[in-house]
Amino acid sequence: MKRGLVARDDLFLQTKFTHRRGQDHRLPYDPDAPIADQVAQSLGRSFEHLGTDVIDSYVLHGPSSRAGLGPDDWAAWRAMEAIHASGRVRFLGISNVTLEQLRSLCADARVRPRFV
């Protein structure tokens, strides 16, 4: 991160992974890559844009469907858990979920979301 008026330790940086259907024209990953690679590529772009190599919170920006958690959601979450285990992301979160989806994630996740 560039030196400036604020120290990195004084900031809380959060970014998100969004499935293809929720993306605009600025797609930060290869849409033909496996979900785990998309998650890593998306985070890599955030590192570049933010000028850092550690993110405080990485959020799954909504499940791939309105009901339940599908294979793509679990692939994304498992990839996020692996990144968390590497120390490059301090906390995981999820947004735009139903209570049922949140309960399902909390029941089967190795790393539970810290932010909703």
MARGU-686184 format. One record per residue: y, x, z of N, C-alpha, C, O in turn; residue in three letters. Coordinates in Angstrom, 3 decimals, decimal comma, always signed. Layout:
N
R     n.py     n.px     n.pz    ca.py    ca.px    ca.pz     c.py     c.px     c.pz     o.py     o.px     o.pz rest
R        Y        X        Z        Y        X        Z        Y        X        Z        Y        X        Z  ala
...
This chain:
116
R     n.py     n.px     n.pz    ca.py    ca.px    ca.pz     c.py     c.px     c.pz     o.py     o.px     o.pz rest
R   -1,167   +0,836   +0,000   +0,000   +0,000   +0,000   +1,238   +0,887   +0,000   +1,265   +1,916   +0,675  met
R   +2,250   +0,500   -0,744   +3,480   +1,269   -0,811   +4,186   +1,248   +0,536   +4,141   +0,266   +1,278  lys
R   +4,827   +2,348   +0,818   +5,606   +2,412   +2,062   +6,847   +1,548   +1,908   +7,493   +1,551   +0,860  arg
R   +7,170   +0,816   +2,951   +8,333   -0,061   +2,894   +8,794   -0,428   +4,287   +8,611   +0,331   +5,239  gly
R   +9,382   -1,580   +4,395   +9,934   -2,033   +5,661   +8,880   -2,554   +6,620   +9,108   -2,593   +7,829  leu
R   +7,732   -2,952   +6,098   +6,676   -3,539   +6,917   +5,431   -2,663   +6,825   +5,028   -2,250   +5,737  val
R   +4,837   -2,391   +7,957   +3,593   -1,611   +7,980   +2,417   -2,528   +7,653   +2,441   -3,713   +7,985  ala
R   +1,401   -1,988   +7,011   +0,208   -2,776   +6,661   -0,372   -3,468   +7,887   -0,801   -4,618   +7,797  arg
R   -0,395   -2,796   +9,020   -0,961   -3,376  +10,240   -0,174   -4,586  +10,737   -0,673   -5,352  +11,561  asp
R   +1,045   -4,763  +10,247   +1,860   -5,915  +10,631   +1,637   -7,123   +9,723   +2,207   -8,190   +9,946  asp
R   +0,812   -6,948   +8,708   +0,550   -8,018   +7,744   -0,855   -8,570   +7,916   -1,762   -7,861   +8,354  leu
R   -1,028   -9,832   +7,571   -2,339  -10,453   +7,485   -2,500  -10,860   +6,035   -1,836  -11,786   +5,570  phe
R   -3,381  -10,171   +5,312   -3,571  -10,419   +3,884   -4,803  -11,282   +3,655   -5,891  -10,991   +4,153  leu
R   -4,606  -12,338   +2,898   -5,699  -13,251   +2,569   -5,707  -13,472   +1,064   -4,655  -13,582   +0,435  gln
R   -6,892  -13,534   +0,502   -7,047  -13,857   -0,902   -8,252  -14,765   -1,031   -8,916  -15,067   -0,040  thr
R   -8,538  -15,202   -2,250   -9,607  -16,189   -2,412  -10,418  -15,936   -3,674   -9,964  -15,310   -4,632  lys
R  -11,641  -16,454   -3,627  -12,473  -16,529   -4,832  -12,517  -17,989   -5,243  -12,804  -18,867   -4,429  phe
R  -12,229  -18,243   -6,519  -12,256  -19,600   -7,063  -13,268  -19,654   -8,197  -13,235  -18,832   -9,113  thr
R  -14,167  -20,629   -8,128  -15,124  -20,827   -9,223  -14,372  -21,104  -10,528  -13,208  -21,506  -10,511  his
R  -15,032  -20,890  -11,628  -14,424  -20,980  -12,971  -13,671  -22,285  -13,199  -12,576  -22,268  -13,760  arg
R  -14,227  -23,402  -12,780  -13,589  -24,693  -13,077  -12,229  -24,844  -12,402  -11,418  -25,667  -12,827  arg
R  -11,972  -24,069  -11,368  -10,704  -24,146  -10,657   -9,699  -23,077  -11,067   -8,615  -22,991  -10,490  gly
R  -10,047  -22,270  -12,050   -9,181  -21,164  -12,483   -8,206  -21,613  -13,564   -8,449  -22,581  -14,285  gln
R   -7,113  -20,894  -13,654   -6,199  -21,092  -14,768   -6,442  -19,986  -15,800   -7,512  -19,377  -15,814  asp
R   -5,483  -19,732  -16,638   -5,636  -18,750  -17,714   -5,703  -17,301  -17,219   -6,055  -16,411  -17,993  his
R   -5,375  -17,049  -15,957   -5,379  -15,683  -15,416   -6,708  -15,362  -14,734   -6,719  -14,862  -13,609  arg
R   -7,784  -15,634  -15,377   -9,123  -15,442  -14,821   -9,323  -13,986  -14,382   -9,239  -13,079  -15,210  leu
R   -9,586  -13,750  -13,083   -9,682  -12,379  -12,574  -11,083  -11,778  -12,635  -11,348  -10,769  -11,981  pro
R  -11,968  -12,373  -13,398  -13,331  -11,874  -13,505  -13,942  -12,294  -14,829  -13,403  -13,144  -15,538  tyr
R  -15,065  -11,690  -15,148  -15,810  -12,015  -16,362  -16,579  -13,312  -16,106  -17,465  -13,324  -15,252  asp
R  -16,276  -14,396  -16,809  -16,935  -15,676  -16,557  -18,423  -15,680  -16,908  -19,162  -16,566  -16,479  pro
R  -18,856  -14,699  -17,681  -20,275  -14,615  -18,046  -21,082  -13,754  -17,080  -22,306  -13,679  -17,191  asp
R  -20,410  -13,110  -16,138  -21,093  -12,252  -15,163  -21,762  -13,117  -14,098  -21,358  -14,261  -13,889  ala
R  -22,777  -12,585  -13,426  -23,363  -13,306  -12,293  -22,293  -13,579  -11,232  -21,314  -12,841  -11,121  pro
R  -22,489  -14,636  -10,465  -21,509  -15,043   -9,456  -21,153  -13,879   -8,516  -19,978  -13,668   -8,217  ile
R  -22,144  -13,136   -8,057  -21,860  -12,023   -7,136  -20,906  -11,013   -7,770  -20,028  -10,477   -7,094  ala
R  -21,075  -10,758   -9,052  -20,173   -9,838   -9,756  -18,783  -10,451   -9,905  -17,780   -9,746   -9,799  asp
R  -18,720  -11,755  -10,149  -17,427  -12,434  -10,244  -16,660  -12,316   -8,928  -15,454  -12,064   -8,922  gln
R  -17,369  -12,499   -7,815  -16,748  -12,384   -6,496  -16,179  -10,972   -6,308  -15,036  -10,809   -5,881  val
R  -16,979   -9,967   -6,627  -16,537   -8,571   -6,476  -15,374   -8,255   -7,418  -14,421   -7,586   -7,018  ala
R  -15,443   -8,726   -8,654  -14,373   -8,473   -9,614  -13,073   -9,151   -9,178  -11,996   -8,562   -9,272  gln
R  -13,179  -10,375   -8,707  -12,006  -11,104   -8,239  -11,349  -10,381   -7,064  -10,129  -10,223   -7,025  ser
R  -12,167   -9,946   -6,114  -11,633   -9,216   -4,965  -11,013   -7,891   -5,417   -9,966   -7,489   -4,909  leu
R  -11,651   -7,220   -6,361  -11,104   -5,974   -6,882   -9,709   -6,168   -7,467   -8,826   -5,333   -7,272  gly
R   -9,520   -7,254   -8,172   -8,188   -7,555   -8,727   -7,184   -7,789   -7,610   -6,032   -7,367   -7,708  arg
R   -7,620   -8,464   -6,543   -6,722   -8,680   -5,402   -6,350   -7,358   -4,753   -5,192   -7,150   -4,389  ser
R   -7,318   -6,464   -4,604   -7,010   -5,139   -4,053   -5,943   -4,454   -4,898   -4,987   -3,888   -4,368  phe
R   -6,114   -4,509   -6,213   -5,137   -3,892   -7,124   -3,762   -4,516   -6,956   -2,770   -3,807   -6,790  glu
R   -3,702   -5,841   -6,998   -2,416   -6,535   -6,925   -1,717   -6,340   -5,588   -0,490   -6,249   -5,526  his
R   -2,498   -6,277   -4,524   -1,916   -6,140   -3,188   -1,723   -4,684   -2,764   -1,057   -4,407   -1,767  leu
R   -2,304   -3,761   -3,522   -2,152   -2,344   -3,213   -2,822   -1,940   -1,915   -2,278   -1,152   -1,143  gly
R   -3,999   -2,480   -1,680   -4,730   -2,183   -0,446   -6,218   -2,082   -0,753   -6,660   -2,438   -1,845  thr
R   -6,979   -1,598   +0,206   -8,430   -1,552   +0,025   -9,163   -2,332   +1,116  -10,390   -2,295   +1,198  asp
R   -8,395   -3,040   +1,957   -8,973   -3,911   +2,975   -8,183   -5,213   +3,002   -6,952   -5,208   +3,014  val
R   -8,903   -6,316   +3,010   -8,296   -7,650   +3,086   -8,668   -8,246   +4,440   -9,795   -8,082   +4,907  ile
R   -7,736   -8,924   +5,057   -8,021   -9,535   +6,351   -8,916  -10,766   +6,211   -9,821  -10,969   +7,021  asp
R   -8,674  -11,580   +5,200   -9,454  -12,810   +5,040   -9,738  -13,064   +3,564   -8,838  -13,016   +2,725  ser
R  -11,012  -13,337   +3,263  -11,436  -13,680   +1,901  -12,001  -15,092   +1,967  -12,950  -15,358   +2,705  tyr
R  -11,410  -15,992   +1,192  -11,724  -17,415   +1,272  -12,456  -17,879   +0,014  -12,057  -17,554   -1,104  val
R  -13,520  -18,634   +0,210  -14,162  -19,345   -0,898  -13,305  -20,577   -1,137  -13,263  -21,487   -0,309  leu
R  -12,628  -20,599   -2,263  -11,656  -21,657   -2,567  -12,359  -22,893   -3,112  -12,217  -23,250   -4,282  his
R  -13,107  -23,522   -2,248  -13,777  -24,771   -2,586  -15,141  -24,583   -3,202  -15,362  -23,650   -3,974  gly
R  -16,051  -25,466   -2,860  -17,385  -25,448   -3,458  -17,337  -25,800   -4,947  -16,327  -26,293   -5,448  pro
R  -18,428  -25,544   -5,632  -18,495  -25,790   -7,067  -18,649  -27,267   -7,411  -18,437  -27,655   -8,560  ser
R  -19,015  -28,100   -6,433  -19,119  -29,543   -6,669  -18,592  -30,286   -5,445  -18,367  -29,693   -4,390  ser
R  -18,402  -31,572   -5,603  -17,836  -32,370   -4,510  -18,838  -32,681   -3,408  -18,451  -32,969   -2,276  arg
R  -20,105  -32,624   -3,733  -21,134  -32,962   -2,742  -22,067  -31,774   -2,546  -22,548  -31,181   -3,511  ala
R  -22,312  -31,439   -1,300  -23,256  -30,378   -0,991  -22,768  -29,001   -1,397  -21,657  -28,827   -1,898  gly
R  -23,634  -28,032   -1,164  -23,396  -26,658   -1,603  -24,495  -26,299   -2,585  -25,679  -26,382   -2,258  leu
R  -24,112  -25,904   -3,774  -25,074  -25,570   -4,802  -25,396  -24,092   -4,847  -24,841  -23,305   -4,081  gly
R  -26,293  -23,713   -5,743  -26,683  -22,304   -5,877  -25,500  -21,368   -6,122  -25,482  -20,253   -5,601  pro
R  -24,513  -21,803   -6,906  -23,352  -20,945   -7,162  -22,528  -20,732   -5,891  -21,989  -19,648   -5,667  asp
R  -22,435  -21,768   -5,068  -21,704  -21,637   -3,803  -22,399  -20,639   -2,888  -21,755  -19,790   -2,271  asp
R  -23,724  -20,752   -2,809  -24,467  -19,822   -1,950  -24,429  -18,402   -2,503  -24,368  -17,441   -1,735  trp
R  -24,464  -18,259   -3,825  -24,364  -16,927   -4,423  -23,006  -16,307   -4,100  -22,918  -15,121   -3,783  ala
R  -21,949  -17,117   -4,181  -20,610  -16,616   -3,861  -20,526  -16,252   -2,380  -20,002  -15,197   -2,026  ala
R  -21,044  -17,128   -1,516  -20,943  -16,851   -0,079  -21,750  -15,614   +0,303  -21,283  -14,794   +1,093  trp
R  -22,944  -15,472   -0,244  -23,756  -14,284   +0,071  -23,057  -13,009   -0,408  -23,100  -11,984   +0,272  arg
R  -22,423  -13,073   -1,563  -21,674  -11,907   -2,058  -20,503  -11,606   -1,122  -20,205  -10,444   -0,846  ala
R  -19,853  -12,643   -0,644  -18,743  -12,458   +0,293  -19,249  -11,884   +1,618  -18,585  -11,041   +2,222  met
R  -20,413  -12,332   +2,067  -20,995  -11,777   +3,291  -21,292  -10,284   +3,124  -21,071   -9,500   +4,046  glu
R  -21,785   -9,898   +1,968  -22,080   -8,482   +1,712  -20,795   -7,654   +1,726  -20,776   -6,544   +2,259  ala
R  -19,735   -8,185   +1,149  -18,452   -7,481   +1,163  -17,939   -7,382   +2,600  -17,417   -6,343   +3,005  ile
R  -18,084   -8,440   +3,352  -17,687   -8,436   +4,762  -18,455   -7,348   +5,514  -17,871   -6,608   +6,307  his
R  -19,750   -7,251   +5,268  -20,586   -6,244   +5,940  -20,140   -4,824   +5,590  -20,335   -3,901   +6,381  ala
R  -19,546   -4,646   +4,420  -19,078   -3,319   +4,005  -17,799   -2,909   +4,728  -17,415   -1,740   +4,693  ser
R  -17,141   -3,857   +5,379  -15,905   -3,568   +6,089  -14,648   -3,734   +5,255  -13,548   -3,502   +5,757  gly
R  -14,776   -4,126   +4,004  -13,604   -4,262   +3,136  -12,899   -5,605   +3,319  -11,784   -5,799   +2,835  arg
R  -13,557   -6,527   +4,019  -12,982   -7,826   +4,353  -13,282   -8,085   +5,821  -14,430   -7,985   +6,253  val
R  -12,257   -8,415   +6,580  -12,439   -8,597   +8,028  -12,998   -9,971   +8,401  -13,836  -10,081   +9,295  arg
R  -12,533  -11,015   +7,716  -12,964  -12,378   +8,033  -13,241  -13,133   +6,743  -12,684  -12,818   +5,691  phe
R  -14,113  -14,139   +6,840  -14,389  -15,018   +5,714  -13,903  -16,422   +6,047  -13,848  -16,825   +7,209  leu
R  -13,555  -17,148   +5,002  -13,117  -18,524   +5,183  -13,520  -19,378   +4,003  -14,027  -18,879   +2,999  gly
R  -13,289  -20,675   +4,136  -13,587  -21,623   +3,063  -12,514  -22,702   +3,070  -11,959  -23,029   +4,119  ile
R  -12,228  -23,248   +1,909  -11,229  -24,312   +1,827  -11,750  -25,446   +0,955  -12,711  -25,297   +0,201  ser
R  -11,080  -26,581   +1,088  -11,372  -27,754   +0,258  -12,830  -28,189   +0,362  -13,492  -28,414   -0,651  asn
R  -13,324  -28,306   +1,591  -14,706  -28,708   +1,832  -14,756  -30,021   +2,599  -13,807  -30,406   +3,283  val
R  -15,878  -30,688   +2,465  -16,135  -31,856   +3,293  -16,737  -31,375   +4,613  -17,161  -30,225   +4,728  thr
R  -16,769  -32,235   +5,574  -17,391  -31,897   +6,847  -18,871  -31,567   +6,638  -19,396  -30,643   +7,258  leu
R  -19,532  -32,314   +5,773  -20,951  -32,065   +5,479  -21,147  -30,678   +4,868  -22,087  -29,971   +5,232  glu
R  -20,280  -30,287   +3,954  -20,380  -28,960   +3,340  -20,129  -27,865   +4,371  -20,818  -26,845   +4,380  gln
R  -19,156  -28,075   +5,227  -18,857  -27,093   +6,264  -20,030  -26,958   +7,231  -20,389  -25,844   +7,613  leu
R  -20,620  -28,058   +7,622  -21,781  -28,007   +8,519  -22,936  -27,271   +7,871  -23,611  -26,475   +8,523  arg
R  -23,171  -27,529   +6,595  -24,244  -26,854   +5,872  -24,001  -25,353   +5,822  -24,915  -24,561   +6,054  ser
R  -22,774  -24,966   +5,520  -22,445  -23,548   +5,459  -22,634  -22,891   +6,826  -23,235  -21,821   +6,926  leu
R  -22,126  -23,524   +7,862  -22,240  -22,951   +9,208  -23,694  -22,847   +9,662  -24,051  -21,928  +10,399  cys
R  -24,522  -23,774   +9,231  -25,932  -23,773   +9,632  -26,717  -22,632   +8,990  -27,625  -22,081   +9,612  ala
R  -26,376  -22,272   +7,749  -27,195  -21,311   +7,012  -26,514  -19,986   +6,677  -27,144  -19,098   +6,104  asp
R  -25,259  -19,846   +7,020  -24,545  -18,604   +6,717  -24,916  -17,516   +7,712  -25,128  -17,785   +8,895  ala
R  -24,992  -16,293   +7,222  -25,157  -15,145   +8,122  -23,827  -14,833   +8,805  -23,788  -14,422   +9,965  arg
R  -22,740  -15,038   +8,061  -21,399  -14,880   +8,593  -20,708  -16,240   +8,466  -20,454  -16,720   +7,361  val
R  -20,417  -16,837   +9,588  -19,753  -18,150   +9,568  -18,280  -17,994   +9,191  -17,664  -16,968   +9,479  arg
R  -17,725  -19,013   +8,548  -16,304  -18,946   +8,210  -15,430  -18,959   +9,457  -15,661  -19,742  +10,378  pro
R  -14,439  -18,101   +9,480  -13,482  -18,055  +10,590  -12,259  -18,918  +10,303  -11,498  -19,258  +11,209  arg
R  -12,080  -19,270   +9,026  -10,938  -20,086   +8,626  -11,421  -21,225   +7,755  -12,293  -21,055   +6,904  phe
R  -10,836  -22,391   +7,984  -11,113  -23,563   +7,149   -9,777  -24,170   +6,780   -9,731  -25,178   +6,074  val
